[in-house]
Amino acid sequence: MKETREKKYSNFESNLKLKTQILKLLKEKNAVLLAHYYQIPEIQDIADYIGDSLGLAQNAEKTNADIIVFAGVNFMAETAKILNPKTKVILPDLEAGCSLADSCPVEDFRKFKKKYPDHIVISYINCSAAIKTMSDVICTSGNAVQIVESFPKEQKIIFAPDKNLGGYINMVTERNMKLWNGKCDVHDILTTEAIINLKIENPDAKLIAHPECKAPVLELADFVGSTTAMLKYTIKDNAEKYIVATETGILHQMRKDSPKKEFIIVPTDETCSCNDCTYMKMNTMEKLYLCLKNEQPEIVLSYEVIEKAKKPILRMLEISKKLNLIK
């Protein structure tokens, strides 16, 4: 027990020193730290902005910082570089990828797209820069339904890469979009069995779920929405307990914003109460410090990719502004 206490204190002391050094470097280098909700709490707590994909994209576009430090995964840092190409964008761990982005290989998608030449392509932002260059408009989980509905009902659409999000949009909008067969491992693994067991154990709890979950899970939910939407819902809603069907990282902000409420993450199996994205959790305080100190690894994209990928992202932001989804 004594050894455990000493280890915890040592980790706390180490993180405190790293926090001081990171904040100092951010100021000295005129750098901005953008972090996703799925990052570890220590990184969330020192970020200049914390949010989901839509908010992060908006902040990446408008920042005047000399350096964008992106505490997230590779495709998010790529999006920041696309929207702000003259700014240096660095990522604590270049290996921090995304199972959903990986599920949509470029050449395979190119062949899929050729089957439907009369369809436009709406791609979820959780895709590679290469897939973005093949898209007509990008969406996030926070604006996906509204982006799709901004097009006439008769417009034929390919939706990529998340089949679960695409299926949810089809249901809500009564569309028949052609869906690419991709998925997010973190959300797709969640089962109705695990959720039903939690609901039996916690009959007073509301289930909130991310639309990347499977349809049977979403059918059980009291609320379905993006990470930010779920967070806002738990702040305004009057329930005192929530079962949360998404990545574990969001619990940190939920508990900070609603300290008197209880949040239970849906487990991935019988032995684990966590549902962590291994890629998101690759970013650590140590890596963040070294990244800032050395200004590496840097996200580098060709001019051609940036120009092609920027168009559908800007179209998303323009539509979102028109619909008052962002200010």
N, C-alpha and C positions, 0 to 999 in steps of 0.2 A: 504493500500500500504506500509506504514511504517513497519507494522508487518511482511509483506511478505519479505521485504528487510532484516529485522533483523533475520528472520528465515533462509534465504539463507546464510547470513553471519555466523550465528551460525553453520550451517551444514558445510560450507567451513572450518571454524576454527577447527571443530571437526575432519573432514577428514584430515586436515593438521597435526594435532597432532597424529592421528592414523597412517598416512603415515610415520612420523618420527619414531614412536615406532616400526612399522612393519619392516622398513628397518634396524633398529638397531638390532632387533631380528634375522632377516635373516642373518646378518653378524656374530652375536655372536654364532649362532647355526650352522653355515656353512650349511645353508638351501638354496634351490633354489625354486623360485616361478614360476611355469608353469601355464599359463593362456590361456583359449580358447578365441577366438574372440567374443564370445557371452557374456562375463563377463561385468560387469558395467565398465564404463570408468576409474574410480578411481583405480580399480584393474589392468586393462590393462596397465595403465601408470606406475605402479611400478613393473610389472612382469619382471623377468630375461629373459623369453622367452614367446612370445605370438604367437599362431598359430592355425592351425586346427589339426585334429586327427593324420594325418601322421607326421607332424612336432613335435607334442607333444610326440608321441610315440618314435620317433628317439631321442629326447632330454632326455627323461626319461631313455632310454637305456644307453646313454653314460655319464650321469652326474656322477661326483665324490662327490657330496654333501652328507652330513650325513642324511639330511632330504629333501624329496620332498614334497613341499606344492602344492597341485593340486587345482587350482581355475577353476573348471569345474564341471562335474557331475560324479556320482559314477562309471560308467563303465570306464571312462577315468582314474580315480585314480586306479582302479583295473588293468588296462593295464600297468600303470606305475609300480605297485607292481610286476606284472608278469615278466616284462622285467628287473627289478632291485630288486630282492627279498630280498637282504641283506640290502637294504636301507629302512628306515622308511618312509612310505607314509601317509600323513595326508590330510584330506579334511575339509574345513571350515564347511560344513553342510552335515552330513551323509545322510540326507533325500533328497539331490539333486539327483534325479533319472533321468529317460529318458523315455518318452512316447513310443519311438521306441523300446528300449530294453524291456520295459514292455509288448509290443505287441507280444513277442515271448516267451511264457512259456516253460520251459524245457521239461516237460513231453509231451506236445502237439507236440513240435518240434521233439522229439524222435520218436513219432508215425508217423509223416510226413516223416521223414528220412527213416524209415523202408519200406515205400511204394516204394522207389527208391534205392534199394541196389546196383545198378550198377552206381550210381551217386556219384561224389565227392561233398563236401560241401564248397562253398565259402561264408563266412559270412562277412557282413559289420561290421566294428569295433564297431559300435553303438549297441552292444549286450552285454549280461552278460558274466561273466567269464565262467559260466556253458555252455553256447552256444558255446563259443570259444573252449572248450574242445571237442566238438562234430564236429568241423570243420577241414577241410584239409588245408585251407589257409584263411587268413583274408585280407580284402581290406579296403580302405578308399574311400571317394568320389573323392579324388585327384588321385588315381591310379586304381580305380575299372575297368575301360575299359581295361587298359593295363594288369592288373592281369588276367582278363578273357581271353584276347587274347593271353596270354602266354601259354595257353593250346590249343591243337589241336581242330579243328572244330568239330571232331567227339566225343570229350569228353563230356559225359553227366554231367550236373551240376545242383545242387540245389543252389539257391541263397537266402540268408536270411539276415536280417529280412525285409528289405525295398522293398516293391513291386514296388514303383515308381522308385527308383534307378535301381532295377533289370529290369524293363520294359524299361527304358532308355538304359541300356546296351544291352538288347536284340535287340533294334532297331538299335543302332550304330554298333553292331558287327554281326547283322543278325543271332543271336543265338536263341535257344528256351529253355532257362534255366527254370527249375521249380521254381516258385517264392513262397516264404512264404508270407502270406497275412498280412504283418505288415506295419506300417506307422509312420512317425513323425508328430505329431499333428500340430506343428508350420508351417511346409511346406505344409502339405496336405490340410490345411484349406484355403489356398490362391486360389482365384477363377479367372477365365478368365474375368468375369464381372468387378471385381475391377480393373484388369489390363487394360482392354479395355477402361474403363472410364479414367484412368490415362493417357493412350496413347492419347486419344482424347484431354485431357486438356494440355498435354505436347507432342505435335507432334515432337518436336526436341529431345526427350529423347530416349535413347536406353534401352531396357529391358534386364537385366542380371538376371539369375535364377539358383538356386541350383537344382541339379538333384533329390533331394528328393521331389520336387514339382510334381504335377500331369502332365500327358502327354500333355493335352490341353494347360497348362501353358507353358510348355517347347517348344511347337510348335510355340508359339508367340515370344519366346526369340531371341534376337540378339546374345546372348552368354550364354552358359550353362557350369557351372563348379563348382568346389569345392569353399569353402570360400576363400582360398588362391588364387585360380585361378581367381576368380571374382575381388579380390583386385588388383592383378597384371594387369588384363585386364583394369581396370579403370585408372591405372597409365599410361599405355602405349598408350591406345586408345585416339583419338583426339576429341571425343565428349565432350560436356560441361555439359550434364545432363543425369542422369541415373535413371531408375526405378528399384528398387532392390527387388527381390523376394526371401527373406531369412529372418533370424532373425535380429532384430534391432541392436544388438551389433556391427555388422561389420561396421556400418556407422561411428563409432568413428574413426576407422583406415582409412577408406576411406577419411574422411574429413581431417584428419591429413596429409595424403599422397598427397591429391589433394585439397588443400584449396580453389582453385578458381572454383572448379566444384560443381555441385548441385546433391544431392542424395535424392531420394524420396522412402521411404519404402512402399511396398504394404500393405494396411491396411487389418485387419482381418474382419472388419465389417464397417457399415456406420458411426459409432460414434467414432471409435478408429483409430488413425493414427499409432499405434504401432503394432509390431508383436513380442512380447517378449516371450521367453521360460521361463516359471515360475520357472522351475528347475534351469536353469542357473543363474537366478536372485536371487536365495535363498542365494547365497554367497554375503556377505557384508563386508565392511571394519572392522566392529566390530567383526564379526565372524572370519575373517581372523586373526585379532590380537589375539583373545582368542585361536584360533587353534594353532598358533605359540607359544604362551606363555605356554600353557598346553600340547602341542604336542599331542593333541587329537581333534577330533576322528581319530583313526588310521585305515587304511585299513589292514585287516588280512585275509589271504587266506591260505588254507592248502597246504602242499608241493605237494600233488597229483594234485590239481587243477592248481597250478602254472606250474608244469612240463607239464601237458597235454595242457594247454592253451598257453604256450610259443611257442610250435612247429609251429602252424599255423601263429602266429604273426611274428616269425623269418623268416618263409618262405616268408611272404609278404615283409619283409625288404630286404631279399636276392634278390627276384625277382625285387624289386624296384631299388636296387643298380645296378643290371645287366642291367636294362633298362635305367640307368642314371636318374631315377626319384628323387633319393636322392644321396647326396654325402657321 
